[in-house]
Amino acid sequence: MSGSKEISRRELLKAAAVAGVGGVTLGLGKAGIAATAKEKPAAKTKSTKKILGVDVIKLGGQGVISGAHADYGWQIQSGAIMAIDEINAKGGILGSRLELKFMDEELKPAVAVKNARYLATDWGAHLLFGVDSSGSAMAIGPILPELDRICVFDHASTHRLTEELVYGKGIKQIFRIAAPVYQESNLAALIFKENPNIKRWAGIHCDYEYGYSVWAMFKDTLKKYRPDVEFVSIAWAPFWTMDFSSHISAVMAANPDGIIATPWAGEGVMLLRQALMLGVFDKVQAWFQCMGASVDILEGISREVEAGKFKDKLWATARYIHNYPNTPENNIFVANFRKRWNRFPNYSAENAYSTIYVFKAAIEKCRSLKTADLIKAIEGLKIMTPAGERFFRPEDHQAIYNVPGGRVVKDPNYPIPVLGDLKVFPAAAYYRNPPFQALTMGK
């Protein structure tokens, strides 16, 4: 862990302890355990003087805060805390202040479900958000009607969450603020469809829901634009893979022109470093790292990028990048985040930050904490966020907005690598639209 991250985590815990009086509580324990640095009696929630009838609006969040992927949960917490502090400093929402409890999802669906039940039923959260794992999201979604809570998903990206559970099965309590796998699969196809020299594609993918959906959608979309392309090899890597040498060797044996890869967080950093060690970037024409523009990966490969080891062949995207769009909302958010946490925000931070403001907009619109009222308030909602204007599509509750793809480069204006040579497409060009056609997935 870098020195800057250690400082950031200390600051995060300090902020949580301070804000516990004004609104934030961190649940850093295992599923169902309300572990906090300093427990305090449950806040009084009933008040006849408040418009909403409560003194405190309780927000229950979860994400991975342990293991190689822990930075994503850290970023979700950081973004949420910033928004909560901003809103509470201005009087809360309709006079009710916000309080947060955050729990470790552990990237395990059973744990995520247990967390959701605890947060909604035992702790009394009015609203739920977060979730990193697609598998966890698919497990939580079906229990939301029983819990009678909405959940805004900030990271989990499988298309099935909104296409199947919301549009197909009518689970209206599900919303997603983050771009789904359309971002790294369909966008990648749009970027490379114009390059006839890259014909043979291989994949190194996560051996679970996320990897299956990206690989299936990338193949399906690119083939529509380029019937001549070939998909020559695929290697599947389970969670916690740290040695990717066998996966890399397997796909390189097929002599691909391009590689698309989904391992993320610390696994993504290890994969890219090992690909360099094995000389992959001397042989392929392009490598697309699906969430390679996330801050943790850019920090992890900073030295290699600065040394030019990727030979301008490394491409990536994310569900938000801090250097796009160039708007007052984004510039202010990035500046405040850096001042507060001494790091750049990744997409998990922006998504969580914006989620809290979606809650604010929805509650102020319907003047209610009832789930049915909140669903109606968010459906069709347009809201300006650091990532740009988002529109919550009523049919599937997916937030529509665009994020570029680009080449990973060193820019003298930034202390870490960024995406340059940006390829910007309107969301309509790469988002799937209802009615949705089923996608064949699997190994």
C-alpha positions in Angstrom: 0.0 0.0 0.0 1.4 3.3 -1.0 2.0 6.1 1.5 -0.7 8.3 -0.1 -3.2 5.5 0.3 -2.3 5.0 4.0 -2.8 8.7 4.6 -6.1 8.5 2.8 -7.4 5.6 4.8 -6.4 7.3 8.1 -8.2 10.4 6.9 -11.2 8.3 5.9 -11.5 6.8 9.3 -10.9 10.2 11.0 -13.6 11.7 8.8 -16.0 8.9 9.7 -15.4 9.3 13.4 -15.9 13.0 13.3 -18.9 12.7 11.0 -20.5 10.1 13.2 -21.8 13.0 15.2 -23.1 14.7 12.1 -23.9 11.7 10.1 -21.4 9.0 9.0 -20.8 5.6 10.5 -18.5 3.1 9.0 -19.4 -0.6 9.2 -16.0 -2.3 8.6 -16.8 -5.7 9.9 -18.1 -8.9 8.4 -21.6 -9.4 7.0 -24.3 -8.6 9.5 -21.9 -7.0 12.0 -22.3 -3.3 12.6 -18.6 -2.8 13.4 -17.6 0.8 14.0 -14.6 2.5 15.5 -16.9 3.9 18.2 -20.4 2.6 18.7 -23.1 5.1 19.7 -26.8 4.6 20.5 -29.1 4.4 17.5 -30.2 7.8 16.3 -33.7 8.9 17.1 -35.6 8.7 13.8 -39.1 9.9 14.6 -39.9 13.6 14.6 -43.1 15.5 14.1 -41.2 18.6 13.2 -39.5 17.2 10.1 -41.1 17.2 6.6 -40.0 13.6 6.2 -41.0 12.6 9.7 -37.4 11.6 10.6 -34.4 13.4 12.0 -32.0 11.0 10.2 -32.1 9.5 6.7 -30.1 6.3 7.0 -28.0 5.2 4.0 -26.8 1.6 3.9 -23.8 1.0 1.6 -21.5 -1.9 0.8 -18.5 -2.7 -1.3 -15.3 -4.7 -1.1 -13.0 -3.3 1.6 -10.7 -6.2 2.0 -8.2 -8.0 -0.2 -6.8 -7.1 -3.6 -9.9 -5.2 -4.7 -10.3 -3.1 -1.5 -9.6 0.2 -3.1 -13.0 0.1 -4.8 -14.8 0.0 -1.5 -12.6 2.7 -0.2 -13.4 4.9 -3.1 -17.2 4.2 -2.7 -17.0 5.3 0.9 -14.9 8.4 0.1 -17.3 9.6 -2.6 -20.3 9.0 -0.4 -18.8 10.7 2.7 -18.0 13.8 0.6 -21.5 14.1 -0.7 -23.0 13.4 2.7 -20.9 16.0 4.4 -21.7 18.6 1.7 -25.4 18.0 2.1 -25.4 17.9 5.9 -23.4 21.1 6.0 -26.4 22.8 4.1 -29.0 21.4 6.4 -29.5 17.9 5.1 -32.5 16.9 2.9 -35.7 18.7 3.8 -34.3 19.2 7.3 -33.2 15.6 7.9 -29.5 14.9 8.1 -27.8 11.9 6.5 -26.1 9.0 8.2 -24.1 6.2 6.6 -23.2 2.7 7.5 -20.9 0.8 5.2 -20.1 -2.9 5.1 -17.7 -5.3 3.5 -19.3 -7.2 0.6 -16.2 -9.4 0.3 -17.1 -10.1 -3.3 -19.3 -12.9 -2.1 -23.0 -12.9 -3.1 -24.1 -14.6 0.2 -22.3 -12.0 2.2 -23.8 -9.2 0.1 -27.3 -10.5 0.7 -26.7 -10.8 4.4 -25.4 -7.3 4.5 -28.4 -6.0 2.6 -30.8 -7.7 5.0 -28.9 -6.4 8.0 -28.8 -2.8 6.7 -32.4 -2.6 5.7 -34.0 -4.7 8.5 -31.8 -4.5 11.6 -30.1 -1.1 11.2 -33.1 0.5 9.4 -31.6 2.0 6.3 -34.0 3.9 4.2 -31.9 3.6 1.1 -29.2 1.1 -0.1 -26.3 1.6 -2.5 -22.9 0.4 -3.6 -22.0 -3.2 -4.5 -18.8 -4.1 -6.5 -19.5 -7.7 -7.7 -21.9 -8.5 -10.5 -22.6 -11.8 -8.8 -23.5 -10.0 -5.6 -25.7 -7.6 -7.5 -27.6 -10.4 -9.1 -28.1 -12.0 -5.7 -29.3 -8.8 -4.0 -31.7 -7.7 -6.7 -34.4 -10.3 -6.2 -34.7 -9.7 -2.4 -35.2 -5.9 -2.7 -39.0 -6.2 -3.1 -39.1 -8.2 0.1 -36.9 -5.6 1.9 -39.0 -2.8 0.4 -35.9 -0.8 -0.4 -34.4 0.7 -3.5 -30.7 0.0 -4.2 -28.7 2.2 -6.5 -25.8 0.0 -7.8 -22.6 2.0 -8.1 -20.2 -0.5 -9.7 -21.5 -4.0 -10.5 -21.8 -3.9 -14.2 -23.4 -7.0 -15.7 -26.1 -6.1 -18.2 -28.3 -8.7 -16.7 -29.0 -6.6 -13.6 -31.0 -4.0 -15.6 -31.9 -6.0 -18.7 -33.2 -9.2 -16.9 -34.1 -8.2 -13.4 -35.6 -4.8 -14.1 -36.8 -4.9 -17.7 -37.5 -8.6 -17.8 -38.8 -9.4 -14.3 -40.0 -6.0 -13.2 -38.0 -5.6 -10.1 -38.4 -1.8 -9.9 -36.3 -1.4 -6.7 -33.1 -1.8 -8.7 -31.4 1.3 -10.2 -27.8 1.5 -11.6 -25.9 4.8 -11.8 -22.7 3.3 -13.3 -22.3 2.5 -17.0 -22.8 -1.3 -17.4 -20.6 -3.7 -19.5 -21.7 -1.8 -22.6 -18.9 0.6 -21.6 -16.0 -1.8 -22.0 -17.4 -4.3 -24.6 -19.4 -2.3 -27.1 -17.2 0.8 -26.7 -14.1 -1.3 -27.4 -15.7 -2.7 -30.5 -16.4 0.9 -31.7 -12.8 1.9 -31.1 -11.3 -1.0 -33.0 -13.8 -1.6 -35.8 -12.0 0.9 -38.0 -8.6 -0.8 -37.6 -8.4 -3.6 -40.3 -4.9 -4.6 -39.2 -6.3 -6.0 -35.9 -8.2 -9.0 -37.0 -7.3 -11.8 -34.5 -8.6 -11.2 -31.0 -7.9 -13.0 -27.8 -9.3 -12.5 -24.3 -8.0 -12.9 -20.7 -11.2 -12.6 -18.6 -12.5 -13.0 -15.1 -14.0 -16.4 -14.6 -17.3 -15.2 -13.3 -20.3 -13.1 -14.4 -18.4 -9.9 -15.3 -15.9 -11.6 -17.6 -18.5 -13.8 -19.3 -20.7 -10.8 -20.1 -17.9 -8.6 -21.5 -16.4 -11.3 -23.7 -19.8 -12.3 -25.1 -20.9 -8.7 -25.8 -17.5 -7.7 -27.3 -17.6 -10.6 -29.7 -21.2 -10.0 -30.6 -20.8 -6.3 -31.3 -17.4 -6.4 -33.1 -18.6 -9.2 -35.4 -21.5 -7.1 -36.5 -19.1 -4.3 -37.6 -16.3 -6.6 -38.7 -17.4 -10.0 -40.0 -13.8 -10.7 -40.9 -12.5 -10.7 -37.3 -11.5 -14.0 -35.6 -11.7 -14.8 -31.9 -8.7 -17.0 -31.5 -8.3 -17.8 -27.8 -9.7 -17.2 -24.4 -8.3 -17.7 -20.9 -10.4 -17.5 -17.8 -8.9 -16.3 -14.5 -10.8 -16.7 -11.2 -10.9 -14.2 -8.4 -7.6 -13.7 -6.5 -5.4 -14.8 -9.4 -1.9 -13.3 -9.0 0.1 -15.4 -11.4 -1.2 -14.8 -15.0 1.7 -16.3 -16.8 -0.2 -19.5 -17.9 -3.2 -17.4 -19.1 -0.9 -15.0 -21.0 1.1 -17.9 -22.6 -2.1 -19.7 -23.6 -3.6 -16.8 -25.5 -0.3 -15.7 -27.0 0.1 -19.2 -28.5 -2.8 -18.3 -30.8 -0.8 -15.3 -32.2 -3.4 -12.6 -31.6 -3.3 -9.1 -33.0 -5.2 -7.7 -30.1 -6.1 -8.7 -26.5 -9.1 -7.6 -24.4 -8.8 -8.2 -20.7 -11.2 -7.8 -17.7 -9.1 -8.5 -14.5 -9.4 -5.4 -12.4 -7.9 -3.7 -9.3 -4.7 -5.4 -8.1 -5.2 -8.3 -10.4 -5.3 -5.9 -13.4 -2.0 -4.4 -12.3 -0.4 -7.8 -11.9 -1.7 -8.9 -15.3 -0.3 -5.9 -17.1 3.1 -6.1 -15.4 3.4 -9.8 -16.2 2.4 -9.2 -19.8 5.3 -6.8 -20.1 7.7 -9.3 -18.6 6.6 -11.9 -21.2 7.1 -9.5 -24.1 3.5 -9.3 -25.1 3.6 -5.6 -26.1 6.4 -6.4 -28.6 4.0 -8.8 -30.4 0.5 -7.5 -30.2 -0.9 -4.4 -31.9 -3.3 -3.4 -29.1 -4.3 -4.4 -25.6 -7.6 -3.1 -24.2 -7.8 -3.2 -20.4 -11.5 -2.9 -19.7 -11.3 -0.9 -16.5 -7.7 0.1 -17.0 -8.5 3.8 -16.6 -9.4 3.3 -12.9 -7.1 5.3 -10.7 -5.8 2.3 -8.8 -4.5 0.6 -12.0 -3.1 3.9 -13.4 -1.2 4.4 -10.1 0.0 0.8 -10.2 1.5 1.0 -13.7 2.7 4.6 -13.5 6.4 3.8 -13.8 5.9 1.5 -16.7 3.8 4.1 -18.6 6.4 6.8 -17.9 9.1 4.5 -19.2 7.1 3.9 -22.4 7.0 0.1 -21.9 3.5 -0.3 -23.3 4.6 1.3 -26.6 1.4 3.3 -26.9 -0.5 0.0 -27.4 -2.4 0.0 -24.1 -6.0 1.2 -24.3 -8.6 1.4 -21.6 -11.8 2.9 -20.4 -13.7 3.2 -17.1 -17.2 4.1 -15.8 -15.9 7.7 -15.2 -12.4 9.2 -15.7 -11.3 12.2 -13.7 -10.1 14.2 -16.8 -13.4 14.0 -18.6 -15.7 15.9 -19.0 -14.2 19.4 -18.7 -17.1 20.9 -16.9 -17.4 23.0 -13.7 -19.1 20.1 -11.9 -16.3 17.7 -12.6 -13.4 20.1 -12.1 -14.8 21.1 -8.7 -15.5 17.5 -7.7 -11.9 16.4 -8.6 -10.3 19.4 -6.8 -12.3 18.8 -3.7 -11.7 15.1 -3.7 -7.9 15.6 -4.1 -7.9 18.1 -1.3 -9.9 15.8 1.0 -8.2 12.5 0.3 -4.9 13.3 -1.5 -5.8 11.1 -4.5 -7.8 11.3 -7.7 -11.3 9.8 -7.6 -12.0 6.7 -9.6 -15.3 5.8 -11.0 -16.5 4.2 -7.8 -16.0 7.4 -5.9 -17.8 9.5 -8.5 -20.7 7.0 -8.8 -21.2 7.0 -5.1 -20.9 10.7 -4.8 -23.5 11.2 -7.5 -25.7 8.5 -6.0 -26.1 10.5 -2.8 -27.2 13.5 -4.9 -29.7 11.3 -6.8 -31.2 10.4 -3.4 -31.4 14.1 -2.6 -33.0 15.0 -5.9 -35.5 12.1 -5.6 -36.5 12.8 -2.0 -36.9 16.5 -2.6 -39.0 15.7 -5.7 -41.4 13.3 -4.0 -41.0 14.6 -0.4 -41.2 11.0 0.8 -39.0 8.1 2.0 -41.5 5.5 0.7 -40.0 3.1 -1.8 -42.9 3.4 -4.2 -42.6 7.2 -4.3 -38.8 7.1 -4.7 -39.1 4.7 -7.6 -41.4 7.1 -9.4 -39.1 10.0 -8.6 -36.0 8.4 -10.0 -37.6 7.0 -13.1 -36.9 9.5 -15.9 -34.7 11.6 -13.6 -32.1 13.8 -15.3 -29.4 15.1 -13.1 -26.1 16.9 -13.7 -23.1 15.0 -12.1 -19.3 15.2 -12.3 -19.5 12.5 -15.0 -22.0 14.6 -17.0 -25.7 14.6 -17.3 -27.3 11.3 -16.3 -30.7 10.1 -17.4 -32.4 7.2 -15.6 -34.1 5.2 -18.4 -37.6 4.3 -17.0 -37.7 0.9 -18.8 -34.7 -0.6 -17.2 -33.6 1.9 -14.6 -30.1 2.2 -16.2 -28.5 5.6 -16.0 -27.5 6.8 -19.5 -24.3 8.9 -19.9 -21.1 8.5 -21.9 -17.5 7.9 -21.0 -14.6 7.9 -23.5 -12.1 5.2 -24.2 -8.5 6.1 -24.9 -4.8 5.3 -24.9 -3.0 5.2 -21.5 -0.5 8.0 -21.6 1.7 10.1 -19.4 0.6 13.7 -19.3 2.8 16.4 -17.7 -0.4 18.0 -16.2 -1.0 15.0 -14.0 1.1 13.1 -11.5 -0.3 9.7 -12.7 -1.1 8.4 -16.2 -4.4 9.3 -17.8 -6.4 8.5 -20.8 -5.3 10.4 -23.9 -6.2 10.2 -27.6 -9.8 10.1 -26.3 -12.4 8.4 -28.4 -15.8 9.9 -27.5 -19.0 8.3 -28.6 -22.6 9.3 -27.6 -24.1 6.8 -25.2 -26.8 6.0 -27.8 -24.0 4.6 -30.0 -23.1 1.8 -27.6 -25.8 1.3 -25.0 -28.2 -1.6 -25.7 -31.8 -0.6 -25.8 -35.1 -2.3 -24.9 -36.5 -4.7 -26.0 -33.3 -6.6 -25.2 -32.2 -9.6 -27.1 -30.7 -12.4 -25.0 -26.9 -12.7 -25.2 -25.3 -16.2 -25.2 -22.8 -16.3 -22.4 -20.5 -18.9 -20.9 -17.0 -20.2 -21.4 
